[in-house]
Amino acid sequence: MRDETEPLDDQGTSQEEAAEVLQILRDELFDGSDEAFALALGRTPQEVKAWFSGNEPVDADVLLKARGIAMERGAESLLPDHQEA
């Protein structure tokens, strides 16, 4: 099992940063709906709620899927790690 202090990806994303990315996307693209966001990620609403409450760590797969959703919907600029060129 991955240590919660270990980065989730090659960009060095921490748990805190990953939760922020997920929250922004849920709020902006899914009108704050845990259920709709969970469906898009292929996860359960209970998992989504557990990430936001801090009861469960965000895993790298979810972060990758969330970034993919942002790209598909043209919402990368919403992400805190998005760097303008």
Phi, psi and omega per residue, in radians:
M1 nan 2.460 -3.104
R2 -1.247 2.413 3.054
D3 -1.216 2.358 -3.079
E4 -1.141 -0.286 3.111
T5 -1.584 -0.183 -3.140
E6 -1.313 2.432 3.098
P7 -1.040 2.584 -3.120
L8 -1.471 -0.345 -3.066
D9 -2.624 -3.122 -3.105
D10 -1.277 -0.119 3.061
Q11 -1.567 -0.034 3.111
G12 1.361 0.428 -3.093
T13 -1.183 2.209 3.111
S14 -1.508 2.972 3.059
Q15 -0.992 -0.782 -3.119
E16 -1.068 -0.783 3.133
E17 -1.161 -0.692 3.121
A18 -1.102 -0.748 3.119
A19 -1.100 -0.646 3.114
E20 -1.141 -0.761 3.099
V21 -1.029 -0.838 -3.115
L22 -1.097 -0.726 -3.115
Q23 -1.146 -0.743 3.117
I24 -1.051 -0.824 -3.114
L25 -1.146 -0.742 3.111
R26 -1.045 -0.833 -3.069
D27 -1.192 -0.729 -3.036
E28 -1.488 -0.644 -3.057
L29 -1.747 -0.363 -3.060
F30 -2.177 0.411 3.092
D31 0.864 0.616 3.091
G32 1.296 0.204 -3.086
S33 -1.529 1.984 3.066
D34 -1.073 -0.657 -3.084
E35 -1.141 -0.838 -3.137
A36 -1.154 -0.697 3.132
F37 -1.139 -0.753 3.120
A38 -1.053 -0.758 3.132
L39 -1.055 -0.783 3.138
A40 -1.106 -0.588 -3.123
L41 -1.515 -0.167 -3.083
G42 1.291 0.506 3.138
R43 -2.154 3.069 3.132
T44 -1.602 2.684 3.057
P45 -1.028 -0.536 3.114
Q46 -1.128 -0.676 3.083
E47 -1.114 -0.778 -3.141
V48 -1.040 -0.831 3.135
K49 -1.073 -0.658 3.139
A50 -1.158 -0.619 3.093
W51 -1.122 -0.787 -3.071
F52 -1.268 -0.461 3.113
S53 -1.484 -0.194 -3.110
G54 1.485 0.107 -3.131
N55 -1.347 -0.397 3.120
E56 -2.319 2.446 3.079
P57 -1.315 2.617 3.032
V58 -1.336 2.384 3.114
D59 -1.779 2.844 -3.058
A60 -1.059 -0.608 -3.130
D61 -1.095 -0.765 3.135
V62 -1.122 -0.744 3.128
L63 -1.068 -0.755 3.117
L64 -1.089 -0.791 3.112
K65 -1.093 -0.733 -3.130
A66 -1.102 -0.747 3.106
R67 -1.132 -0.631 3.081
G68 -1.105 -0.728 3.093
I69 -1.084 -0.755 3.122
A70 -1.054 -0.745 3.131
M71 -1.130 -0.797 -3.134
E72 -1.039 -0.613 -3.066
R73 -1.701 0.130 3.103
G74 1.148 0.588 -3.047
A75 -1.996 0.338 -3.129
E76 -1.024 -0.534 -3.098
S77 -1.150 -0.290 3.103
L78 -1.304 -0.403 -3.011
L79 -1.335 2.426 -3.110
P80 -1.153 -0.400 -3.123
D81 -1.626 0.096 3.127
H82 -1.315 2.172 3.141
Q83 -1.865 2.176 3.070
E84 -1.216 2.387 -3.135
A85 -1.457 nan nan
